[in-house]
């Protein structure tokens, strides 16, 4: 009955000697669940799924959240050949329904009243053929894109990809995750980043992960690292900036066991990495990946690192930078040429599924990630932003990420975003800024910000319109939701500073 991945993971636990070591620690209850227990519970849940009529090929919505039950429930679905659709259980019901409706979802697995609940079948969705034939392709699972564009997109990967992800990023030439490691992550199971660092890496290395159903703020994150002796911290740049502020303002000492901080999700400002490394004396290891790839395709490791970049190309993948005409740019040369990032590799599916139907992902076997970057002299990939991270003002295209990074480095700024709306029919570079309340009147603060920025930015990259807002719209993974910036701008206090 059990899939090759379930058998492999259980065998690795036995051969690696980590059957009796911690796999999952519930931060709320303090309960520890060992790797052997996780695999035993997965077999029990698989039988429960079969008893409820779930069969091979059935699409199953997995709305369990960051709880100890998530890992065995996912493994159980794969064991019988069902297809898990990993969804954030905290989303509004109509949003969940929209996401689940993209695919022929028959059953929903949720967590209520201290136990797993199985709901279904959906009578409108025909049952899948029973049984798994010999030679059938490995079990699939679906993750949804983070939603920065507002359009849900379900991307399928297979159980065969999981060990590949581990070796490419967490293996000996990467993060070198071992059974003795303890992981604390700010990203959750329903994001590709959290799926890997909270599930895949522990599954294939014997490491343990500390789970919390709610996203931790910077104080809670530090406390988790300290209390559980975490060796690896996974976070995102916007959260790391707040972490650096907290460490500096409160003189927080490095958690004794911590050996590395990993960053992903959006470009990591060098200044943030430098502040953390200076204070805590641990490496901050940047990487870049995507839901379509299934994990990082460029990453820094503990021994092989390209400082100031998203890292070297991971084993098994190839990356090209291409010009506007689609021609590949040279990987080395005297000039840093920015190009569109394209990647190919064995884990990238040919298509995704959206509310509007099937979306083809590949062009001649290559995926355009919608990122822009250049190759650094040390061989690493520097990512300067995404397609929607570029703004166009006064006929000039420029990176919003670069400008935002400079603004966040100014005193009193807690968060910001840049856009270029039409002001009196002219595209005008504008900044939305969340200021510390202690900074005083907005007009004076904006003038001071412009003065500070003149040291770091060309004049045309300094925003002309400034808007004080209460928050920047972000996904729960920390990415700016740029499609919502215009509406936020209309609700703030504006100021034009020439």
ROZA-213110 format. One line per field, with one value per residue (C-alpha): x, y, z; chain; residue in three letters. Coordinates in pm, whole numbers, plus 50000, padded with zeros to 5 digits. Layout:
N
c1 <- [X, ...]
c2 <- [Y, ...]
c3 <- [Z, ...]
kevo <- [A, ...]
guke <- [ala, ...]
END
This chain:
498
c1 <- [50000, 50274, 50445, 50814, 50872, 50705, 50913, 51233, 51178, 51101, 51404, 51630, 51507, 51595, 51931, 52025, 51943, 51695, 51375, 51374, 51488, 51257, 51087, 50826, 50805, 50472, 50558, 50212, 50204, 50572, 50491, 50767, 50685, 50965, 51040, 50934, 50607, 50543, 50578, 50367, 50094, 50107, 50027, 49733, 49596, 49637, 49405, 49158, 49165, 49092, 48806, 48653, 48665, 48971, 49140, 49438, 49406, 49159, 49236, 49240, 49243, 49495, 49391, 49568, 49812, 50139, 50052, 50220, 49939, 50037, 50338, 50174, 49857, 50058, 50256, 49934, 49778, 50088, 50100, 49767, 49826, 49590, 49684, 49722, 49635, 49815, 49603, 49628, 49351, 49331, 49208, 48848, 48611, 48534, 48905, 48965, 48671, 48812, 49152, 49013, 48778, 49071, 49110, 48856, 48879, 48675, 48781, 48899, 49128, 49112, 49190, 48912, 48858, 49203, 49183, 49187, 48854, 48779, 48500, 48359, 48320, 48208, 47931, 47990, 48340, 48357, 48565, 48907, 48977, 49053, 49398, 49749, 49884, 50242, 50466, 50227, 50392, 50487, 50219, 50159, 50094, 49992, 50119, 49965, 50165, 50197, 49935, 50131, 49926, 49598, 49538, 49564, 49786, 49822, 50152, 50202, 50515, 50572, 50692, 51002, 51099, 51127, 51462, 51593, 51497, 51675, 51997, 52001, 51965, 51999, 52259, 52630, 52719, 52443, 52306, 52434, 52125, 52187, 51978, 52123, 51978, 51672, 51484, 51270, 51101, 50889, 50739, 50461, 50379, 50149, 50433, 50698, 50974, 50816, 50712, 51077, 51240, 50970, 50890, 51130, 51458, 51360, 51206, 51527, 51787, 51636, 51637, 51358, 51131, 50959, 50602, 50379, 50038, 50078, 50354, 50603, 50703, 51069, 51057, 50882, 51121, 51426, 51263, 51193, 51553, 51678, 51430, 51463, 51834, 51767, 52063, 51899, 51666, 51463, 51311, 51234, 51402, 51120, 51112, 51492, 51500, 51268, 51479, 51791, 51613, 51507, 51854, 52017, 51760, 51739, 52100, 51982, 52258, 52293, 52110, 52393, 52328, 52245, 52482, 52310, 52019, 51858, 51672, 51442, 51121, 51252, 51590, 51785, 51935, 52309, 52270, 52027, 52256, 52557, 52376, 52275, 52614, 52790, 52571, 52535, 52843, 52653, 52623, 52305, 52259, 52042, 51867, 51604, 51339, 50980, 50665, 50706, 51055, 50942, 51238, 51544, 51733, 52017, 52136, 52425, 52557, 52750, 53076, 53017, 52892, 52880, 52846, 52606, 52414, 52132, 52401, 52532, 52307, 52186, 52284, 52049, 51940, 52065, 52006, 52028, 51996, 51832, 51805, 51482, 51519, 51542, 51910, 52118, 52360, 52716, 52767, 53089, 53235, 53358, 53006, 52723, 52437, 52090, 51869, 51553, 51608, 51526, 51572, 51541, 51555, 51386, 51136, 50961, 50618, 50502, 50191, 50002, 49629, 49449, 49090, 49117, 49231, 49566, 49867, 50170, 50492, 50775, 50922, 51144, 51189, 51277, 51079, 51086, 51078, 50978, 51291, 51570, 51930, 52298, 52598, 52838, 53213, 53207, 52974, 52657, 52326, 52228, 51850, 51745, 51370, 51077, 50900, 50634, 50907, 51012, 50845, 50837, 50846, 50941, 51020, 51279, 51251, 51400, 51403, 51154, 51346, 51665, 51481, 51286, 51604, 51756, 51444, 51428, 51784, 51678, 51614, 51252, 51130, 50958, 50842, 50789, 50690, 50743, 50505, 50460, 50098, 49977, 49981, 49829, 49861, 50234, 50387, 50540, 50777, 50599, 50674, 50437, 50606, 50531, 50708, 50789, 50543, 50833, 50960, 50725, 50527, 50515, 50623, 50943, 51011, 50969, 51210, 51464, 51425, 51497, 51812, 51933, 51855, 52062, 52372, 52275, 52049, 52052, 51815, 51564, 51538, 51427, 51046, 50872, 50546, 50544, 50248, 50229, 50041, 49972, 50100, 50228, 50010, 50211, 50139, 50188, 50526, 50632, 50615, 50472, 50131, 50200, 49857, 49712, 49948, 49735, 49437, 49658, 49805, 49459, 49397, 49716, 49841, 50019, 50306, 50496, 50859, 51059]
c2 <- [50000, 50244, 50474, 50451, 50784, 50663, 50346, 50539, 50792, 50519, 50317, 50623, 50682, 50325, 50315, 50666, 50583, 50865, 50661, 50753, 51114, 51416, 51498, 51754, 51970, 52139, 52482, 52527, 52203, 52112, 51763, 51585, 51347, 51116, 51013, 50653, 50774, 50998, 50704, 50475, 50739, 50788, 50419, 50447, 50757, 50589, 50312, 50575, 50745, 50413, 50344, 50682, 50592, 50794, 50611, 50654, 50963, 51143, 51511, 51583, 51934, 51937, 52222, 52108, 52393, 52387, 52111, 51777, 51602, 51767, 51549, 51206, 51323, 51427, 51101, 50902, 51066, 50989, 50634, 50546, 50749, 51036, 51389, 51640, 52006, 52202, 52504, 52765, 52674, 53032, 53180, 53293, 53014, 53165, 53193, 52833, 52725, 52912, 52748, 52400, 52449, 52485, 52107, 51822, 51812, 51524, 51524, 51783, 51697, 51957, 51981, 52049, 51978, 51825, 51571, 51526, 51555, 51395, 51559, 51430, 51296, 51583, 51425, 51667, 51530, 51181, 50925, 50830, 50475, 50244, 50097, 50175, 49989, 49878, 50141, 50425, 50763, 50877, 51044, 51413, 51701, 52061, 52383, 52721, 53026, 53287, 53518, 53837, 53876, 53785, 53489, 53142, 52905, 52538, 52374, 51998, 51815, 51448, 51246, 51165, 51534, 51542, 51368, 51571, 51894, 51778, 51686, 52006, 52249, 52068, 51809, 51800, 52063, 52295, 52352, 52010, 51942, 51659, 51460, 51675, 51994, 52173, 52401, 52706, 52859, 53168, 53013, 52759, 52427, 52579, 52780, 52613, 52752, 52627, 52297, 52221, 52352, 52218, 51888, 51775, 51849, 51687, 51391, 51305, 51416, 51320, 51682, 51818, 52116, 52341, 52418, 52709, 52752, 53130, 53323, 53440, 53803, 53891, 53854, 53518, 53401, 53472, 53304, 52991, 52979, 53008, 52780, 52485, 52514, 52579, 52535, 52662, 52961, 53007, 53350, 53612, 53952, 54170, 53966, 53962, 54341, 54355, 54090, 54303, 54605, 54397, 54253, 54597, 54784, 54518, 54393, 54036, 53777, 53506, 53182, 52951, 52663, 52870, 52798, 52967, 53188, 53117, 53382, 53346, 53484, 53816, 53987, 54015, 54363, 54337, 54578, 54345, 54045, 54246, 54371, 54020, 53869, 54147, 54108, 53731, 53613, 53351, 53339, 53465, 53237, 53373, 53163, 53194, 52949, 52932, 52727, 52618, 52478, 52335, 52463, 52685, 52668, 52892, 52875, 52945, 52663, 52657, 52568, 52692, 53048, 53343, 53637, 53913, 53688, 53433, 53168, 52923, 52719, 52412, 52065, 51936, 52279, 52518, 52893, 53145, 53522, 53645, 53983, 54149, 53972, 53635, 53579, 53428, 53670, 53558, 53419, 53615, 53936, 54285, 54429, 54325, 54274, 54241, 53987, 53785, 53469, 53138, 52797, 52435, 52119, 51784, 51908, 52175, 52068, 52163, 52346, 52484, 52507, 52837, 52958, 53033, 52684, 52531, 52764, 52645, 52707, 52600, 52732, 52469, 52313, 52641, 52836, 53216, 53292, 53660, 53764, 53992, 53940, 53938, 53715, 53845, 53808, 53530, 53321, 53376, 53509, 53857, 53905, 54268, 54210, 54059, 54175, 54341, 54484, 54724, 55061, 55296, 55669, 55947, 55694, 55521, 55163, 55106, 54847, 54916, 54669, 54876, 55196, 55024, 54879, 55227, 55374, 55095, 55181, 55531, 55617, 55590, 55377, 55054, 54943, 55086, 55014, 55202, 55249, 55489, 55608, 55881, 56221, 56494, 56246, 56199, 55876, 55981, 55778, 55747, 55587, 55440, 55454, 55312, 55541, 55494, 55715, 55888, 56049, 56348, 56523, 56346, 56648, 56692, 56319, 56297, 56586, 56417, 56090, 56258, 56413, 56075, 55906, 56157, 55985, 55644, 55693, 55877, 56177, 56011, 55715, 55932, 55936, 56266, 56174, 56034, 55877, 55784, 55453, 55223, 54909, 54769, 54488, 54166, 53798, 53588, 53486, 53852, 53942, 54280, 54250, 54512, 54480, 54631, 54928, 55171, 55126, 55165, 55485, 55636, 55591, 55751, 56101, 56242, 56480, 56610, 56683, 56836]
c3 <- [50000, 50090, 49843, 49766, 49945, 50266, 50259, 50183, 50460, 50717, 50606, 50628, 50984, 51082, 50905, 51020, 51379, 51429, 51474, 51843, 51802, 51794, 51465, 51569, 51880, 51950, 52085, 52238, 52438, 52457, 52326, 52134, 51848, 51735, 51379, 51440, 51588, 51287, 51047, 51266, 51291, 50912, 50865, 51104, 50929, 50589, 50709, 50834, 50494, 50321, 50563, 50468, 50100, 49999, 49714, 49485, 49269, 49496, 49548, 49920, 50067, 50355, 50588, 50904, 50961, 51153, 51396, 51470, 51281, 50952, 50875, 50926, 50748, 50441, 50445, 50483, 50178, 49973, 50106, 49946, 49630, 49715, 49604, 49890, 49819, 50091, 50192, 50466, 50715, 50845, 50517, 50488, 50387, 50047, 49967, 50069, 49856, 49557, 49598, 49647, 49352, 49113, 49129, 49163, 49543, 49692, 50057, 50309, 50599, 50878, 51247, 51498, 51865, 51908, 51626, 51249, 51067, 50732, 50531, 50204, 49956, 49738, 49533, 49247, 49191, 49037, 49229, 49100, 48974, 49267, 49326, 49211, 48915, 48880, 48727, 48807, 48843, 49198, 49407, 49345, 49580, 49512, 49666, 49592, 49493, 49765, 49616, 49544, 49225, 49390, 49156, 49317, 49119, 49211, 49118, 49129, 49237, 49305, 49600, 49395, 49412, 49791, 49833, 49538, 49720, 50033, 49855, 49648, 49940, 50273, 50172, 50258, 49996, 50114, 50461, 50574, 50786, 51031, 51279, 51560, 51409, 51541, 51300, 51376, 51071, 51023, 50708, 50737, 50572, 50313, 50157, 49943, 50163, 50486, 50325, 50264, 50580, 50816, 50641, 50369, 50545, 50878, 50694, 50510, 50766, 51100, 51221, 51441, 51378, 51632, 51522, 51610, 51446, 51450, 51277, 51540, 51578, 51631, 52011, 51990, 51719, 51935, 52233, 52027, 51908, 52263, 52441, 52203, 52128, 51759, 51527, 51206, 51171, 50851, 50787, 50521, 50464, 50600, 50923, 50944, 50927, 51229, 51399, 51349, 51500, 51800, 51853, 51841, 52049, 52320, 52309, 52249, 52273, 52010, 52100, 52200, 51956, 51645, 51355, 51059, 50952, 50615, 50414, 50113, 49966, 49829, 49780, 50105, 50161, 50230, 50521, 50700, 50661, 50778, 51090, 51193, 51120, 51309, 51618, 51633, 51445, 51245, 50865, 50699, 50398, 50119, 49853, 49580, 49473, 49356, 49390, 49030, 49094, 49426, 49629, 49591, 49262, 49384, 49744, 49976, 50193, 50517, 50341, 49986, 49991, 49752, 49991, 49891, 49650, 49645, 49607, 49352, 49122, 49310, 49183, 48915, 48790, 48524, 48529, 48246, 48241, 47923, 47755, 47647, 47314, 47486, 47417, 47700, 47863, 47943, 48293, 48335, 48202, 48288, 48311, 48539, 48295, 48443, 48275, 48322, 48525, 48354, 48515, 48407, 48612, 48677, 48937, 48730, 48598, 48251, 48372, 48670, 48738, 48799, 48825, 48455, 48361, 48278, 48257, 48064, 48258, 48029, 47706, 47547, 47888, 48067, 48328, 48338, 48710, 48664, 48855, 48735, 48835, 48741, 48804, 49068, 49035, 49295, 49078, 49276, 49144, 49260, 49242, 49205, 49203, 49021, 48710, 48923, 49148, 48871, 48848, 48551, 48618, 48381, 48110, 48330, 48454, 48800, 49076, 49354, 49572, 49550, 49646, 49925, 50069, 50089, 50251, 50511, 50606, 50713, 51075, 51186, 50894, 50995, 50648, 50301, 49943, 49617, 49324, 49033, 49004, 48773, 48947, 48727, 48437, 48498, 48633, 48964, 49179, 49514, 49848, 50105, 50443, 50787, 51035, 51399, 51593, 51768, 51445, 51461, 51188, 50847, 50641, 50840, 50837, 50460, 50403, 50630, 50441, 50109, 50252, 50374, 50042, 49843, 49981, 49839, 49537, 49208, 49211, 48977, 49220, 49512, 49547, 49488, 49657, 50010, 50186, 50551, 50594, 50886, 50715, 50387, 50245, 50256, 50220, 50531, 50384, 50393, 50023, 49922, 49755, 49491, 49331, 49650, 49685, 49488, 49718, 50026, 49882, 49853, 50225, 50359, 50437, 50134, 50102, 49800, 49874, 49590]
kevo <- [A, A, A, A, A, A, A, A, A, A, A, A, A, A, A, A, A, A, A, A, A, A, A, A, A, A, A, A, A, A, A, A, A, A, A, A, A, A, A, A, A, A, A, A, A, A, A, A, A, A, A, A, A, A, A, A, A, A, A, A, A, A, A, A, A, A, A, A, A, A, A, A, A, A, A, A, A, A, A, A, A, A, A, A, A, A, A, A, A, A, A, A, A, A, A, A, A, A, A, A, A, A, A, A, A, A, A, A, A, A, A, A, A, A, A, A, A, A, A, A, A, A, A, A, A, A, A, A, A, A, A, A, A, A, A, A, A, A, A, A, A, A, A, A, A, A, A, A, A, A, A, A, A, A, A, A, A, A, A, A, A, A, A, A, A, A, A, A, A, A, A, A, A, A, A, A, A, A, A, A, A, A, A, A, A, A, A, A, A, A, A, A, A, A, A, A, A, A, A, A, A, A, A, A, A, A, A, A, A, A, A, A, A, A, A, A, A, A, A, A, A, A, A, A, A, A, A, A, A, A, A, A, A, A, A, A, A, A, A, A, A, A, A, A, A, A, A, A, A, A, A, A, A, A, A, A, A, A, A, A, A, A, A, A, A, A, A, A, A, A, A, A, A, A, A, A, A, A, A, A, A, A, A, A, A, A, A, A, A, A, A, A, A, A, A, A, A, A, A, A, A, A, A, A, A, A, A, A, A, A, A, A, A, A, A, A, A, A, A, A, A, A, A, A, A, A, A, A, A, A, A, A, A, A, A, A, A, A, A, A, A, A, A, A, A, A, A, A, A, A, A, A, A, A, A, A, A, A, A, A, A, A, A, A, A, A, A, A, A, A, A, A, A, A, A, A, A, A, A, A, A, A, A, A, A, A, A, A, A, A, A, A, A, A, A, A, A, A, A, A, A, A, A, A, A, A, A, A, A, A, A, A, A, A, A, A, A, A, A, A, A, A, A, A, A, A, A, A, A, A, A, A, A, A, A, A, A, A, A, A, A, A, A, A, A, A, A, A, A, A, A, A, A, A, A, A, A, A, A, A, A, A, A, A, A, A, A, A, A, A, A, A, A, A, A, A, A, A, A, A, A, A, A, A, A, A, A, A, A, A, A, A, A, A, A, A, A, A]
guke <- [unk, unk, unk, unk, unk, unk, unk, unk, unk, unk, unk, unk, unk, unk, unk, unk, unk, unk, unk, unk, unk, unk, unk, unk, unk, unk, unk, unk, unk, unk, unk, unk, unk, unk, unk, unk, unk, unk, unk, unk, unk, unk, unk, unk, unk, unk, unk, unk, unk, unk, unk, unk, unk, unk, unk, unk, unk, unk, unk, unk, unk, unk, unk, unk, unk, unk, unk, unk, unk, unk, unk, unk, unk, unk, unk, unk, unk, unk, unk, unk, unk, unk, unk, unk, unk, unk, unk, unk, unk, unk, unk, unk, unk, unk, unk, unk, unk, unk, unk, unk, unk, unk, unk, unk, unk, unk, unk, unk, unk, unk, unk, unk, unk, unk, unk, unk, unk, unk, unk, unk, unk, unk, unk, unk, unk, unk, unk, unk, unk, unk, unk, unk, unk, unk, unk, unk, unk, unk, unk, unk, unk, unk, unk, unk, unk, unk, unk, unk, unk, unk, unk, unk, unk, unk, unk, unk, unk, unk, unk, unk, unk, unk, unk, unk, unk, unk, unk, unk, unk, unk, unk, unk, unk, unk, unk, unk, unk, unk, unk, unk, unk, unk, unk, unk, unk, unk, unk, unk, unk, unk, unk, unk, unk, unk, unk, unk, unk, unk, unk, unk, unk, unk, unk, unk, unk, unk, unk, unk, unk, unk, unk, unk, unk, unk, unk, unk, unk, unk, unk, unk, unk, unk, unk, unk, unk, unk, unk, unk, unk, unk, unk, unk, unk, unk, unk, unk, unk, unk, unk, unk, unk, unk, unk, unk, unk, unk, unk, unk, unk, unk, unk, unk, unk, unk, unk, unk, unk, unk, unk, unk, unk, unk, unk, unk, unk, unk, unk, unk, unk, unk, unk, unk, unk, unk, unk, unk, unk, unk, unk, unk, unk, unk, unk, unk, unk, unk, unk, unk, unk, unk, unk, unk, unk, unk, unk, unk, unk, unk, unk, unk, unk, unk, unk, unk, unk, unk, unk, unk, unk, unk, unk, unk, unk, unk, unk, unk, unk, unk, unk, unk, unk, unk, unk, unk, unk, unk, unk, unk, unk, unk, unk, unk, unk, unk, unk, unk, unk, unk, unk, unk, unk, unk, unk, unk, unk, unk, unk, unk, unk, unk, unk, unk, unk, unk, unk, unk, unk, unk, unk, unk, unk, unk, unk, unk, unk, unk, unk, unk, unk, unk, unk, unk, unk, unk, unk, unk, unk, unk, unk, unk, unk, unk, unk, unk, unk, unk, unk, unk, unk, unk, unk, unk, unk, unk, unk, unk, unk, unk, unk, unk, unk, unk, unk, unk, unk, unk, unk, unk, unk, unk, unk, unk, unk, unk, unk, unk, unk, unk, unk, unk, unk, unk, unk, unk, unk, unk, unk, unk, unk, unk, unk, unk, unk, unk, unk, unk, unk, unk, unk, unk, unk, unk, unk, unk, unk, unk, unk, unk, unk, unk, unk, unk, unk, unk, unk, unk, unk, unk, unk, unk, unk, unk, unk, unk, unk, unk, unk, unk, unk, unk, unk, unk, unk, unk, unk, unk, unk, unk, unk, unk, unk, unk, unk, unk, unk, unk, unk, unk, unk, unk, unk, unk, unk, unk, unk, unk, unk, unk]
END
